[in-house]
């Protein structure tokens, strides 16, 4: 996977901003890349696993705060069984005929007393925005073009706003931004078609 520095250099080439006095400085392009990675991650989240130690007999399990219940794909108990989600968040779960779970206030509420041991929660998480220039960026293989297109549109759109504040006409930039965003959307649609048959995307 590329680093932020490699993506930033590629983005500068796309923007034809390789002069001695560039229009965008590195922090501005870093911000555009960060916005692009967040947008990309919203469409193609990262597959993540949280490991929990569950006490035998527990009926309520506290889950890491960063997990959004809407993104949980599977809850797996210490025997390796994938547990179903209870159909109602309002009915009392305890005594359910088979182990199951529902979410309430940051906890898993279990349908039966837990089998103790190591449990796992598989979930979809945001893509990690890089904080340095040397760590590999959190992308799926081959998706650099998507991020570069999104970052190009972001950088140009921000420039369009700055030019408008100066009283300049931003019409030509607006057309270019629309074209780049259409390209990004096409690339993301192609990625989604390739990813059918599993989670949103296979890593």
N, C-alpha and C positions, 0 to 999 in steps of 0.2 A: 504494500500500500504506500502511496506517496506521503511525504511529510507536508506540513503547512508551507514550508519554504518552497517546496517544489510546486505545490498548487498555486502559491502566490506568484511565482515566476511565470507559470503557464497563464494565469489570469492576466498578468501585465502584458504578455504577448497578445492575448485575445483583444485586449483594450487598445493595442498599438500604443502603449505608453512606456516605451523603452528609451526615452531620451535622457539626457543628462539632468534635465529638470522635469521630472515626471509630474503629471497632473495629480495622480493619487500617490500619497505616501504609503509606506508599508502598514502602519496602523489602520489606515482607511481600508486597504485591501484585506487586512486580517478581519476587520469587522464585517466586510462583505462576505468573506468566506464563512465566518461564524454564522451569519444569518442564513447562508445557503445550506450549511450542514444541518442547522435546526429545521429548515424547511424540508430538506431531503429526509431527515430522520422522522418527521411527522408522517411522511408517506411510506417510508421503509424503516421501521424501528429496528433496534438491535435486539436480538434474542438473548435473554439473560436468565440466570438461575440463582435463586436465593436459597441458602441452606439453613434450616432451622433445627434446633434441638427441642423436641417435644417430650414433655414428661408423660409417663404412662398414666392413663386415666384422665388426662386433660380434656376439657371440652371447649376451651377458648385458647387460642394461640396468637400471640402478638407478632405482627408482621413488620418488616422494615418499612420505615415511613415513606421511602421513595417509590414503593410499589403502588400503582393505581389499580384498584380492583378491576376496572374495565379492561385492563391489559393482561390479566392472568389467563394463561392458556391451559395450564394443568397444575393440580396439586397432587403430589405423589407422597404416599406415606412411607414408613420405614420398611415395609414389605415390598415396595416397588409398585404398589397398586395405584393407578390414577383414580382419584376420587371425583365423583360427580358433584356439580354445584346444585344446592337445593333450589327448587323452583320458586320458592317464595321467601322473601326476606322478612316476612311478618309472622309466619307461623313458627311456633316453638320447635327447634330442631332436635332437642335431646330425645332419644328413644327411637330415632329414625331406624328403619329396618336394616339399612346398610350404611356404612360410613359415608358421609357427605359433608359439604361445608357451605356456609354462606358468609358474607362479609358484613361486619358491623363495626363502625368506629375504629377502623384500623386493625381489627382482629379477625381471624378466622373463627367462626362459631361452628363447632362440629356437631354432627348429628348423633354421634355415639362417643363414648369414652375412647380416647386415643390409644393406639398402640404406641408405646414409647419408642424413641430412637430418633434417627436423623430423617427429617422430611425435606422435600424440595418444592419450591414454587417456580415454575417456568412462566416467564412473563415477557412482554415486549417493553423495551425501555428506550428513552431518547438516545440518539447518537451523541457521542462524547465530542464536544468542541475542543480542539487542541489548545493548549496554553503555551506551547513552545514550538520551535521550528524544526525539531528533530524527531519527535514522536510520530509514528505512523498514524495517519488520519483514519478515523473509524468509518470506513466505507466498505460496501460490498465490492468484490472484484469487478472491474470494468465500469464502475459508476462515476469515475472522475469527470466524465463529460457532463453528467447531470449537474454535479456541484459547480463546475466551471460556468455552465450556462446560467444557473441560478445566481451565482456570485456576480457575473457580468451584468445581469439585469439589475441587481441590487445596487452595484456601484454606479451604473449609468442613471438609475432612477434618483439616487441621492444627488448626483451631479446636476440632474435636471432641476431638482428643487433648489439647489444653490444658485443655478443660473437664473431661475425665475425670480429669486430674491434680488438679484442684481439688475433686473429689468430686461434680461435677455430672452429671446424667443426659444422655448425648449421643444418646438414642434418636431424637429428632425430626430431628436433624442427619443421622444415618445414613440415614434414609429419603430426605431431600432430596438427599444426595450420590448415592445410588443412582439416583435419578430423573435427575439432571443427567448422570451418567456414561452412562446409557442414551441420553439425547439426543445426547451426544457420539458415541457408537458409531453411532447411526443416521445422523448427519451424515457420519461418515467412511465408512460403507458406501455412502451416496449418492455421495460423492466418488469412491470406487473404481469404482463402476459407470460414472460419467461418464468415467473415465480409461481404460477398456478400449480396446484397439486400439493402444496405444503403450506407452511406459514407464509406470511407476506413475502418473505424472501429467504432463501436458504444461504447460510453463511458457509 
